Amino acid sequence: MKAVFIRQSLFKGKSEGLDSDMKKHVYKLIFLLAIPLLALNGCGGNGKNSRKNIYIPILADAEWLISDETFINGVQMAVNDVNGEYREKGFFAEAEIIDDKGLYEKGVEVAEKAKDDRVTAVFNLQDFDVSKTTADIISKSGKIVLFPYGAYDMLFSRGNPYLFCAYPSFSDLGKVMAAYAVKQGYKRIAVYHNGLESQEELVTAFELALMNTGTKVVDYVPSIASENDFDSIYARWQALDVDCVVISQYGVDRAFEILRMLRARDKDIAVLGEPVFNSVNALEVYGEIAEKMAVPSTLVLEDNERLKAFKTKYLKEYGKEADVWAVQGYDMVRLIVDTAARINSGDPEKIAKALHDKKGYQGIGRHIAFDGGGAMITDIDKLPMLICRNGKFE
């Protein structure tokens, strides 16, 4: 049973800008719209086997999300699987992409709709400046808000029982980068950071982790206005004897533009970047200048039979290898539905409480557990740094 769908109105007037492969995927999702709605007919009742509907809106810029496909493919596979496995228990899951078009005002608007009584949990993939606001809007209505791609660290420091981040904190990533810099023997580091609070969280943790190590930050650069501006900045770095540059920039295109400026002046200097650089599509264009730079890994998969079976099934279904985000999409749905089935309840409050269980949840790709504020518990020693070789971080 296919149960991932998208509102047809999302792409009115936008389909002309989509390539043929994306259009096929969009039309496939639109076609699936009727299936979960039809499946719900006649499913009411108060009997032992009455359905416990798990409805999960996915708030995101739909064009961005579908252009990659892998996360949504993982979600779709999970919905199909849980609906087969838990049919006898009366559970029925459905997921829907709700388009915010990457706009703040639209993001707040769709968040208000996600307060609907039918909603069990929301997957929030919105811009961080949007999700900072919408997290409170949705959670105050008693709905679970799960962040598969991360969010500002500060959201998970307030003890909100409905917020959960299934992605390492930016402060943890900064610590991983610092440990790597020390291990590599870098001594004098220049930091360029420009963007959102997440960049500030990362570089602050990075510098704090360097204390008493013999490695230090000797220069901070908050912005680079032009090539001429960078000339003076690079001259200063040379005078300071900088041996490593950290680039923490919001937005993949601008991040690679900063890297391009640096590589045009120095092809060999060590460069550490945040995970934004680890983009398959961007590396197809910028792979050459990214060679030998290092970024922290974010989701480390554990090899096991369930993961192998998923990858085999995914390849058969979609004709391509499953990446880490396909696994993430699958695990996020199963995290919610498996937990609901375990406690035999579709009540968001009860599911949220169960998600705080110290034992955590074993997904197909990794073990997932949350602290009291909903941040993912991360063993930073198990987050390796990835090196770009031949256009691929590994």
BAZAMI-951683 format. One record per residue: residue in three letters; z, x negated, y negated of N, C-alpha, C in turn. Coordinates in steps of 0.1 Angstrom, whole numbers, padded with zeros to 4 digits, always signed. Atoms other than C-alpha are relative to their C-alpha. Example, Ala and Ser with C-alpha at 12.3 -4.5 7.8 and 13.67 -1.06 7.14 Angstrom:
<recs>
ala+0000-0009+0012+0078-0123+0045+0000-0009-0012/ser+0000+0009+0011+0071-0137+0011+0008+0008-0011/
</recs>
This chain:
<recs>
met+0000-0008+0012+0000+0000+0000+0000-0009-0012/lys+0000+0008+0012-0010-0015-0033+0008+0007-0011/ala-0008-0007+0010+0015-0008-0061+0002-0008-0012/val-0001+0007+0013+0009-0032-0089-0011+0006-0009/phe+0010-0006+0007-0010-0015-0117+0001-0003-0015/ile+0000+0003+0015-0019-0017-0154-0006+0012-0007/arg+0005-0012+0008-0024+0010-0180-0014-0003-0004/gln+0014+0002+0004-0061+0015-0186-0002-0002-0015/ser+0002+0002+0014-0056+0017-0223+0002-0014-0005/leu-0003+0014+0005-0045-0019-0225-0012-0007-0004/phe+0012+0008+0002-0080-0032-0225-0011+0007-0007/lys+0010-0007+0008-0098-0007-0247-0004-0009-0011/gly+0004+0008+0011-0119-0027-0270+0002-0015+0002/lys-0002+0014-0002-0109-0060-0254-0008-0006+0011/ser+0006+0006-0012-0129-0063-0222-0012-0008-0003/glu+0012+0009+0003-0159-0078-0240+0004-0014-0002/gly-0005+0014+0001-0138-0109-0246+0004-0006+0013/leu-0004+0005-0012-0130-0113-0210-0012-0006+0008/asp+0011+0004-0008-0150-0134-0186-0001+0009+0012/ser+0003-0009-0011-0165-0118-0155+0011+0000+0011/asp-0010+0000-0010-0138-0130-0131+0012+0008-0005/met-0011-0007+0006-0111-0117-0154-0002+0016+0000/lys+0004-0014+0001-0129-0083-0158+0002+0006+0014/lys-0001-0005-0013-0130-0079-0120+0014+0002+0004/his-0014-0001-0003-0093-0085-0118+0006+0011-0007/val-0005-0011+0008-0085-0061-0146-0004+0013+0006/tyr+0005-0013-0005-0107-0034-0131+0007+0003+0014/lys-0007-0002-0013-0090-0040-0097+0014+0006-0003/leu-0013-0005+0003-0056-0034-0113+0000+0014-0006/ile+0002-0013+0005-0068-0004-0132-0002+0010+0011/phe+0003-0009-0011-0081+0011-0100+0012+0003+0008/leu-0012-0002-0008-0047+0007-0084+0010+0010-0007/leu-0009-0008+0007-0031+0028-0111+0003+0013+0007/ala-0002-0013-0006-0035+0061-0092+0009-0001+0013/ile-0007+0001-0013-0020+0048-0060+0015+0002+0000/pro-0015-0002+0000+0017+0044-0068+0003+0014-0005/leu-0003-0013+0005+0016+0077-0088-0002+0010+0011/leu+0003-0010-0011+0001+0096-0058+0011-0002+0010/ala-0010+0002-0010+0026+0079-0035+0013+0006-0003/leu-0013-0005+0004+0055+0092-0055+0001+0015+0002/asn+0000-0015-0002+0044+0129-0050+0007+0003+0013/gly-0007-0004-0012+0067+0146-0026+0010-0009+0005/cys-0010+0009-0004+0091+0118-0025+0014+0003-0004/gly-0013-0003+0005+0120+0135-0040+0009+0005+0011/gly-0009-0005-0010+0149+0151-0023+0013-0008+0001/asn-0013+0007-0001+0185+0142-0015+0004-0004+0014/gly-0003+0004-0014+0183+0135+0022+0002-0014+0002/lys-0004+0013-0004+0193+0104+0040-0011-0010-0003/asn+0011+0009+0002+0158+0089+0037-0008+0002-0013/ser+0007-0002+0012+0150+0100+0002-0002-0013-0007/arg+0004+0012+0005+0133+0073-0018+0010-0005-0011/lys-0007+0006+0010+0152+0049-0040-0010-0009-0008/asn+0011+0006+0007+0125+0040-0065+0004-0012-0009/ile-0002+0013+0007+0125+0004-0079-0012-0002-0009/tyr+0012+0001+0010+0103+0005-0111+0003-0013-0009/ile-0001+0012+0007+0097-0029-0127-0012-0002-0010/pro+0010+0003+0010+0077-0031-0160+0000-0015-0003/ile+0002+0014+0003+0063-0065-0168-0005-0001-0014/leu+0004+0001+0014+0063-0071-0206-0006-0013-0003/ala+0008+0013+0002+0037-0097-0215-0012+0003-0009/asp+0014-0001+0006+0005-0104-0234-0009+0001+0012/ala+0008-0002-0012-0017-0089-0207-0012-0009+0002/glu+0011+0008-0002-0047-0109-0214+0003-0014+0004/trp-0005+0014-0004-0028-0142-0211+0005+0001+0014/leu-0006+0000-0014-0010-0131-0179-0011+0002+0010/ile+0010-0002-0010-0041-0119-0161-0010-0011+0000/ser+0010+0012+0000-0062-0149-0172+0004-0010+0011/asp-0005+0010-0010-0040-0170-0148+0000+0006+0014/glu+0000-0008-0012-0036-0143-0121+0011-0003+0010/thr-0008+0004-0012-0013-0162-0098+0013+0007+0000/phe-0013-0007+0001+0020-0147-0110-0002+0015+0005/ile+0002-0014-0003+0006-0112-0108-0004+0002+0015/asn+0003+0000-0014-0009-0119-0074+0012+0000+0009/gly-0013+0001-0008+0025-0129-0061+0008+0013-0001/val-0007-0013+0002+0040-0097-0076-0006+0010+0009/gln+0007-0010-0008+0014-0076-0059+0003-0001+0015/met-0003+0002-0014+0020-0092-0025+0014+0004+0003/ala-0014-0004-0003+0057-0087-0028+0002+0015+0001/val-0001-0014+0000+0054-0051-0037-0005+0006+0013/asn+0005-0004-0013+0032-0045-0007+0009-0002+0011/asp-0009+0004-0011+0056-0063+0016+0012+0009+0000/val-0013-0007+0000+0088-0046+0005-0002+0015+0002/asn+0003-0015-0003+0072-0011+0006-0002+0002+0014/gly+0002-0002-0015+0063-0017+0042+0014-0003+0007/glu-0013+0004-0006+0097-0033+0051+0011+0010-0002/tyr-0011-0009+0003+0120-0008+0034-0003+0015+0000/arg+0004-0014+0000+0101+0024+0039+0011+0009+0007/glu-0009-0008-0008+0126+0036+0065+0014+0002-0008/lys-0012-0001+0008+0155+0029+0041-0001+0008-0012/gly+0002-0008+0011+0139+0050+0015-0003-0007-0013/phe+0003+0007+0013+0131+0023-0011-0015-0001-0002/phe+0014+0001+0004+0098+0023-0029-0001-0008-0013/ala+0001+0008+0012+0089-0004-0054-0014+0001-0007/glu+0013+0000+0007+0062-0004-0081+0002-0009-0013/ala+0000+0008+0011+0054-0028-0109-0012+0003-0009/glu+0010-0004+0010+0034-0023-0141+0000-0010-0011/ile+0001+0009+0012+0021-0047-0168+0000+0009-0012/ile+0000-0007+0012+0030-0034-0202-0004-0010-0011/asp+0006+0009+0009+0009-0051-0229+0007+0000-0013/asp-0005+0001+0013+0026-0064-0260-0010-0007-0010/lys+0010+0006+0007-0006-0081-0271+0004-0013-0007/gly-0005+0012+0006+0014-0112-0280+0006+0002-0014/leu-0004-0003+0014+0027-0095-0312+0015+0005+0000/tyr-0014-0003+0001+0063-0092-0323+0003+0016-0001/glu-0002-0015+0002+0061-0055-0335-0003+0007+0012/lys+0004-0007-0012+0043-0044-0304+0010-0003+0011/gly-0010+0003-0010+0068-0063-0283+0012+0008-0001/val-0012-0009+0002+0097-0044-0298-0003+0014+0004/glu+0004-0013-0004+0078-0012-0293+0000+0003+0015/val+0000-0002-0015+0072-0017-0256+0014-0002+0006/ala-0014+0001-0004+0108-0028-0252+0008+0013-0001/glu-0007-0013+0002+0120+0005-0265-0005+0010+0012/lys+0005-0008-0011+0098+0022-0238+0006-0004+0013/ala-0006+0005-0013+0114+0000-0211+0014+0005+0002/lys-0013-0006-0001+0147+0018-0218+0000+0013+0008/asp+0002-0012-0007+0133+0047-0198+0009+0000+0013/asp-0009-0002-0011+0156+0061-0171-0006-0005+0014/arg+0007+0004-0012+0130+0053-0144+0001-0015+0003/val+0000+0015-0001+0133+0015-0151+0012-0005+0008/thr-0011+0007-0007+0154-0006-0127+0002-0014-0006/ala+0000+0014+0005+0145-0041-0140-0012-0003-0008/val+0011+0004+0009+0122-0056-0166-0002-0015+0002/phe+0004+0014+0000+0103-0089-0161-0005-0003-0014/asn+0004+0003+0014+0102-0103-0196-0007-0013-0001/leu+0009+0012+0001+0073-0128-0201-0005+0000-0015/gln+0005+0000+0014+0071-0123-0239+0003-0013-0007/asp-0003+0011+0009+0070-0149-0266+0015-0001-0002/phe-0014+0002+0001+0105-0164-0269+0006+0007-0013/asp-0005-0007+0012+0109-0151-0305+0001+0015+0001/val-0001-0015-0003+0102-0116-0292+0011+0003+0010/ser-0010-0003-0011+0123-0118-0261+0014-0002-0005/lys-0014+0001+0006+0153-0129-0282+0005+0013-0005/thr-0004-0013+0005+0153-0095-0297-0001+0011+0011/thr+0002-0010-0010+0140-0074-0268+0010+0000+0011/ala-0010+0002-0010+0165-0088-0244+0012+0010-0002/asp-0011-0008+0003+0193-0070-0262-0004+0015+0000/ile+0004-0014+0001+0173-0038-0268+0000+0006+0015/ile+0001-0005-0014+0166-0034-0230+0013+0000+0007/ser-0012+0001-0008+0199-0046-0216+0011+0009-0005/lys-0010-0009+0005+0220-0024-0239-0002+0014+0006/ser+0003-0012-0007+0203+0005-0220+0004+0000+0014/gly-0005+0002-0014+0218-0008-0188-0011-0004+0010/lys+0012+0005-0009+0185-0023-0174+0001-0015+0002/ile+0001+0014-0003+0182-0057-0158-0012-0006-0007/val+0011+0008+0007+0161-0082-0178+0000-0014+0007/leu+0002+0013-0007+0148-0111-0157-0011-0008-0007/phe+0009+0008+0007+0130-0140-0173-0006-0010+0010/pro+0006+0009-0010+0106-0157-0147-0005-0013-0006/tyr+0006+0012+0006+0091-0181-0173+0010-0006-0010/gly-0010+0006+0009+0123-0189-0192+0002+0008-0013/ala-0003-0006+0013+0138-0179-0226+0010-0010-0007/tyr-0009+0009+0007+0161-0194-0252+0013-0001+0007/asp-0013+0002-0007+0192-0209-0237+0011+0009-0005/met-0011-0007+0006+0215-0191-0261+0001+0014+0005/leu-0001-0014-0005+0207-0157-0246+0010+0001+0012/phe-0008-0001-0012+0227-0167-0215+0013-0007-0002/ser-0014+0006+0003+0258-0180-0233+0009+0011-0005/arg-0008-0011+0007+0270-0145-0244+0006+0009+0010/gly-0007-0008-0011+0282-0131-0210-0007+0014+0002/asn+0007-0013-0002+0256-0103-0210-0003+0002+0015/pro+0002-0001-0015+0257-0090-0173-0013+0004+0005/tyr+0014-0005-0004+0221-0077-0173-0011-0011-0002/leu+0010+0010+0003+0203-0109-0184+0000-0011+0011/phe+0001+0010-0010+0190-0134-0158-0012-0009-0003/cys+0011+0009+0002+0168-0165-0162-0003-0007+0013/ala+0003+0006-0013+0150-0177-0131-0009-0013-0003/tyr+0007+0012+0004+0138-0209-0148+0010-0010-0006/pro-0010+0009+0005+0157-0241-0157+0002+0001-0015/ser-0003-0001+0014+0174-0241-0191-0007-0012-0007/phe+0007+0011+0007+0157-0263-0218+0010-0012-0001/ser-0009+0011+0001+0189-0283-0221+0000-0008+0013/asp+0001+0007-0012+0187-0291-0184-0012-0009+0001/leu+0012+0008+0000+0151-0302-0188+0002-0013-0009/gly-0002+0012+0009+0162-0325-0217+0008-0010+0007/lys-0008+0010-0007+0188-0341-0195-0008-0007+0011/val+0008+0006-0010+0163-0347-0167-0009-0011-0007/met+0008+0009+0007+0140-0364-0192+0007-0012-0005/ala-0008+0012+0005+0168-0386-0206+0003-0009+0012/ala-0003+0008-0012+0178-0397-0171-0012-0009+0004/tyr+0012+0007-0004+0142-0407-0164-0003-0011-0010/ala+0002+0010+0010+0139-0426-0197+0009-0012+0002/val-0009+0011-0003+0170-0446-0189-0004-0008+0012/lys+0004+0006-0012+0158-0453-0154-0012-0009-0001/gln+0012+0007+0003+0125-0465-0167+0002-0012-0009/gly-0003+0011+0008+0142-0489-0190-0005+0001-0014/tyr+0004-0001+0014+0130-0475-0223+0012-0001-0009/lys-0011+0002+0009+0152-0485-0252+0000+0006-0013/arg+0001-0005+0013+0138-0473-0284-0010+0012+0000/ile+0008-0012-0002+0125-0437-0284-0003+0007-0013/ala+0003-0009+0012+0107-0417-0311-0002+0014+0006/val+0001-0014-0005+0109-0379-0307-0007+0008-0011/tyr+0007-0010+0008+0084-0355-0321+0003+0014+0005/his-0003-0013-0005+0096-0319-0319-0004+0010-0011/asn+0004-0010+0010+0081-0288-0336-0003+0013+0008/gly+0003-0013-0007+0082-0252-0325+0012+0009-0002/leu-0010-0011+0000+0109-0228-0315+0014-0006+0003/glu-0013+0004-0003+0146-0230-0307+0001-0008+0013/ser+0001+0007-0013+0137-0241-0272-0003-0015-0001/gln+0003+0014+0003+0123-0273-0285+0012-0008-0005/glu-0012+0005+0005+0155-0279-0304+0010-0002+0011/glu-0010+0001-0011+0176-0272-0273-0003-0012+0009/leu+0004+0010-0009+0156-0296-0253+0003-0014-0006/val-0001+0013+0006+0156-0326-0277+0015-0003-0003/thr-0014+0002+0003+0193-0321-0286+0007-0005+0013/ala-0006+0004-0013+0203-0323-0249-0005-0013+0004/phe+0006+0013-0003+0179-0352-0245+0008-0012-0007/glu-0007+0011+0007+0197-0373-0272+0014-0001+0004/leu-0014+0000-0005+0232-0363-0261+0001-0007+0013/ala+0000+0006-0013+0224-0374-0226-0002-0015+0000/leu+0002+0014+0002+0214-0408-0239+0012-0008-0005/met-0012+0007+0006+0248-0416-0254+0006-0010+0010/asn-0007+0011-0008+0264-0448-0240-0009-0005+0011/thr+0009+0005-0011+0233-0457-0220-0008-0012-0004/gly+0008+0011+0004+0217-0484-0241-0014+0004-0005/thr+0013-0006+0005+0187-0462-0248+0003+0010-0011/lys-0003-0009+0011+0186-0444-0281-0013+0005-0007/val+0011-0006+0008+0164-0422-0303+0001-0007-0014/val+0000+0008+0013+0153-0443-0334-0008+0008-0010/asp+0007-0007+0010+0131-0417-0351-0003+0014+0005/tyr+0003-0014-0002+0127-0379-0353-0012+0004-0010/val+0012-0005+0008+0094-0363-0365-0001+0015+0002/pro+0001-0014-0001+0095-0326-0372-0014+0007-0002/ser+0013-0006+0002+0059-0321-0382-0010-0012-0003/ile+0011+0009+0003+0025-0339-0384-0011+0008-0007/ala+0009-0009+0008+0003-0324-0411-0015-0004+0002/ser+0014+0004-0001-0029-0345-0405-0001-0013+0007/glu+0002+0013-0006-0044-0376-0390+0005-0011-0010/asn-0005+0010+0009-0036-0395-0422+0015+0000+0000/asp-0015+0000-0001+0000-0383-0420+0005-0007+0012/phe-0004+0006-0012+0002-0395-0385-0002-0016-0001/asp+0001+0015+0002-0011-0430-0395+0013-0006-0005/ser-0012+0005+0006+0020-0435-0416+0012+0001+0010/ile-0010-0002-0010+0042-0421-0388-0001-0011+0011/tyr+0002+0010-0011+0027-0444-0362+0003-0014-0005/ala-0003+0013+0006+0030-0474-0385+0015-0002+0000/arg-0014+0000+0000+0067-0466-0388+0005-0003+0014/trp-0004+0002-0014+0070-0464-0350-0002-0015+0004/gln+0003+0014-0003+0054-0498-0347+0011-0009-0006/ala-0010+0008+0007+0079-0513-0372+0013+0002+0007/leu-0013-0002-0007+0108-0497-0353-0001-0005+0015/asp+0001+0005-0014+0095-0512-0320+0002+0011+0010/val-0001-0011-0009+0092-0478-0303-0007-0003+0013/asp+0006+0002-0013+0086-0481-0266-0003+0013+0008/cys+0003-0013-0007+0084-0444-0256+0000+0011-0011/val+0000-0011+0009+0075-0412-0274+0002+0013+0008/val-0002-0014-0006+0088-0377-0265-0007+0010-0009/ile+0007-0011+0007+0066-0348-0275+0005+0014+0005/ser-0004-0013-0003+0082-0314-0276-0006+0010-0010/gln+0008-0009+0009+0058-0289-0291-0003+0013+0006/tyr+0003-0013-0004+0055-0252-0288-0015+0003-0001/gly+0015-0003+0000+0019-0242-0278-0008-0011+0006/val+0006+0010-0008-0002-0260-0253-0011-0008-0008/asp+0011+0007+0007-0032-0267-0276+0005-0010-0011/arg-0006+0008+0010-0011-0281-0304+0007-0012+0006/ala-0007+0011-0007+0009-0302-0279-0011-0011+0004/phe+0010+0009-0004-0023-0318-0266-0007-0007-0012/glu+0006+0005+0013-0036-0323-0302+0009-0012-0004/ile-0009+0011+0003-0005-0344-0309-0001-0012+0009/leu+0002+0010-0010-0010-0363-0277-0013-0008-0003/arg+0013+0007+0002-0046-0370-0286+0001-0010-0012/met-0002+0009+0011-0036-0385-0320+0007-0012+0004/leu-0007+0012-0004-0011-0408-0303-0009-0009+0009/arg+0008+0008-0009-0035-0419-0276-0012-0007-0007/ala+0011+0006+0008-0062-0426-0302+0004-0013-0006/arg-0005+0012+0006-0039-0453-0316+0007-0009+0010/asp-0007+0008-0011-0021-0464-0284-0002+0006+0013/lys+0003-0006-0013-0034-0458-0249+0011-0003+0010/asp-0010+0005-0010-0005-0475-0232+0014+0004-0002/ile-0014-0003+0002+0027-0464-0248+0005+0011+0009/ala-0006-0011-0009+0050-0443-0225+0002+0013-0008/val-0001-0013+0006+0049-0406-0233+0007+0009+0010/leu-0007-0011-0008+0074-0379-0220-0003+0013-0008/gly+0002-0013+0006+0065-0343-0226+0007+0011+0006/glu-0007-0012-0006+0080-0309-0220-0011+0007+0009/pro+0009-0006-0010+0065-0287-0192-0013+0007-0005/val+0012-0007+0005+0039-0271-0215-0012-0008+0003/phe+0011+0009-0003+0017-0301-0208-0006+0003+0015/asn+0004-0002-0014+0016-0291-0171-0008+0013+0002/ser+0009-0012+0000-0012-0265-0175-0013-0004+0007/val+0012+0003-0007-0040-0266-0150-0013+0002-0009/asn+0012-0002+0008-0065-0251-0174-0001-0010-0011/ala+0001+0010+0011-0056-0274-0203-0003-0014+0006/leu+0003+0014-0005-0057-0305-0180-0014-0002+0004/glu+0015+0001-0003-0093-0297-0171-0007-0005-0013/val+0006+0004+0013-0100-0304-0208+0006-0013-0004/tyr-0007+0012+0006-0073-0330-0217+0005-0010+0010/gly-0006+0008-0011-0066-0346-0183+0000-0015-0003/glu+0001+0015+0003-0078-0381-0195+0010-0005-0009/ile-0010+0005+0009-0054-0384-0224+0014+0002+0006/ala-0014-0002-0006-0025-0371-0203+0003-0010+0011/glu-0002+0010-0011-0030-0399-0177+0013-0008-0002/lys-0013+0008+0000+0004-0415-0169+0011+0005-0008/met-0012-0006+0007+0025-0393-0191+0008+0007+0010/ala-0009-0006-0009+0055-0377-0175+0006+0013-0006/val-0007-0012+0004+0070-0342-0177+0010+0004+0011/pro-0009-0004-0010+0099-0326-0159-0005+0012+0008/ser+0003-0011-0008+0093-0303-0130+0009+0012-0003/thr-0008-0011+0004+0106-0268-0134+0004+0008+0012/leu-0003-0007-0012+0104-0250-0101-0004-0008+0012/val+0002+0008-0011+0108-0271-0070+0001+0008+0013/leu+0000-0008-0012+0097-0254-0038+0005-0007+0012/glu-0006+0005-0012+0115-0259-0005-0010+0003+0011/asp+0010-0002-0011+0091-0264+0024+0007+0007+0012/asn-0006-0007-0011+0099-0238+0051-0011+0009+0006/glu+0009-0008-0007+0082-0214+0076-0004+0012-0008/arg+0003-0012+0008+0084-0184+0052-0010-0004-0011/leu+0009+0004+0011+0067-0203+0024-0014-0003+0006/lys+0012+0003-0006+0040-0216+0048-0008+0013+0003/ala+0006-0013-0004+0033-0180+0060-0005+0007-0013/phe+0005-0006+0012+0031-0168+0024-0013-0007-0005/lys+0012+0007+0005+0006-0195+0014-0012+0003+0009/thr+0012-0003-0008-0016-0187+0044-0005+0014-0003/lys+0004-0013+0003-0015-0150+0036-0007+0001-0014/tyr+0006+0000+0014-0022-0156-0001-0014-0005+0000/leu+0014+0006+0000-0052-0178+0007-0010+0010+0006/lys+0009-0010-0007-0066-0151+0030-0003+0012-0010/glu+0001-0011+0009-0060-0124+0004-0008-0003-0013/tyr+0006+0003+0013-0072-0142-0028-0010-0011+0000/gly+0010+0010-0001-0094-0170-0015+0003-0013-0008/lys-0004+0012+0007-0074-0197-0033+0014-0004+0004/glu-0014+0005-0004-0042-0218-0028+0010+0007-0009/ala-0011-0006+0008-0010-0202-0040+0007-0012-0007/asp-0007+0011+0008+0006-0223-0068+0015+0005-0001/val-0014-0003+0001+0043-0223-0078+0002+0013-0007/trp-0002-0012+0007+0038-0193-0101-0003+0012+0009/ala+0002-0011-0010+0024-0171-0073+0013+0002+0008/val-0013+0000-0007+0056-0180-0054+0011+0007-0008/gln-0010-0005+0010+0077-0172-0085-0002+0015-0001/gly+0003-0014+0001+0060-0138-0088+0005+0008+0012/tyr-0004-0006-0012+0067-0130-0052+0015+0000+0001/asp-0015+0001-0001+0103-0142-0053+0007+0009-0010/met-0007-0008+0010+0111-0123-0085+0001+0015+0005/val-0001-0014-0005+0102-0089-0070+0009+0001+0012/arg-0008-0001-0012+0119-0096-0037+0015-0003-0004/leu-0013+0001+0005+0150-0108-0056+0007+0013-0004/ile-0005-0013+0004+0154-0074-0071+0001+0010+0012/val+0001-0010-0011+0143-0053-0041+0009-0003+0012/asp-0009+0004-0011+0160-0073-0014+0015+0002-0003/thr-0014-0002+0005+0192-0071-0034+0004+0014+0001/ala-0002-0014+0000+0189-0034-0038+0001+0005+0014/ala-0001-0005-0014+0183-0029-0001+0012-0005+0006/arg-0012+0006-0006+0212-0052+0008+0012+0009-0004/ile-0011-0008+0005+0236-0031-0013-0002+0015+0002/asn+0005-0014-0002+0217+0001-0004+0002+0009-0013/ser+0000-0008+0013+0214+0012-0041-0011-0005-0009/gly+0009+0003+0010+0188+0013-0067+0006+0000-0014/asp-0007+0000+0013+0214+0014-0095-0001-0013-0007/pro+0001+0013+0007+0206-0014-0121+0014-0006-0001/glu-0013+0006+0002+0243-0019-0128+0006-0007+0013/lys-0004+0005-0013+0251-0024-0091-0008-0012+0004/ile+0009+0012-0004+0221-0047-0085+0004-0012-0009/ala-0003+0011+0009+0230-0068-0116+0013-0006+0005/lys-0013+0006-0004+0266-0072-0103-0003-0008+0013/ala+0003+0008-0012+0252-0083-0069-0008-0013-0002/leu+0008+0012+0003+0228-0108-0085+0010-0011-0005/his-0009+0010+0004+0259-0126-0098+0008-0006+0012/asp-0007+0005-0012+0271-0132-0062-0002-0015+0000/lys+0000+0015-0001+0280-0169-0059-0009-0006+0011/lys+0008+0005-0011+0261-0172-0027-0015-0001-0004/gly+0013+0001+0005+0229-0166-0046-0010+0007+0010/tyr+0010-0006-0007+0196-0155-0031-0010-0010+0005/gln+0009+0009-0006+0173-0173-0007-0014+0006+0000/gly+0013-0005+0001+0137-0167-0017-0009-0008+0010/ile+0009+0007-0009+0106-0179+0001-0002-0015-0004/gly+0003+0013+0005+0103-0209-0022+0012-0008-0003/arg-0011+0007+0004+0138-0218-0032+0012+0009+0000/his-0013-0008+0001+0175-0208-0034+0002+0003-0015/ile-0002-0004+0013+0182-0189-0066+0014+0006-0002/ala-0014-0005+0003+0217-0184-0081+0002-0001-0015/phe-0003-0001+0015+0230-0175-0116+0014-0003-0003/asp-0013+0002+0005+0260-0185-0136+0005+0013-0006/gly-0005-0013+0005+0282-0159-0153-0008+0006-0011/gly+0008-0006+0011+0259-0156-0183-0014+0003+0004/gly+0013-0003-0004+0228-0153-0162-0010-0011+0000/ala+0009+0012+0000+0214-0188-0166-0001-0005+0015/met+0002+0005-0014+0199-0203-0134+0008-0012+0002/ile-0007+0012-0004+0222-0228-0117-0010-0010+0005/thr+0010+0011-0003+0202-0260-0116+0006-0013+0004/asp-0005+0013-0003+0209-0292-0098-0011-0010-0006/ile+0010+0007+0007+0191-0315-0123-0004-0013+0008/asp+0004+0011-0008+0191-0343-0097-0011+0003+0009/lys+0010-0005-0009+0167-0322-0077-0013+0004-0008/leu+0012-0003+0008+0142-0318-0106-0006-0013-0003/pro+0007+0013+0002+0119-0348-0104-0009+0001-0013/met+0010+0001+0010+0097-0360-0132-0014-0001+0006/leu+0014+0000-0005+0060-0355-0126-0009-0009-0009/ile+0009+0009+0007+0034-0381-0135-0014+0005+0001/cys+0014-0004+0000-0002-0372-0145-0008-0011+0006/arg+0010+0009-0006-0027-0389-0122-0012+0007+0003/asn+0013-0006-0002-0063-0381-0122-0001+0015-0004/gly+0001-0013+0006-0058-0350-0143+0009+0010+0007/lys-0009-0010-0007-0029-0335-0122+0014-0006+0000/phe-0014+0005-0001+0009-0338-0125+0005+0002+0014/glu-0005+0000-0013+0025-0347-0093+0011-0010+0002/
</recs>
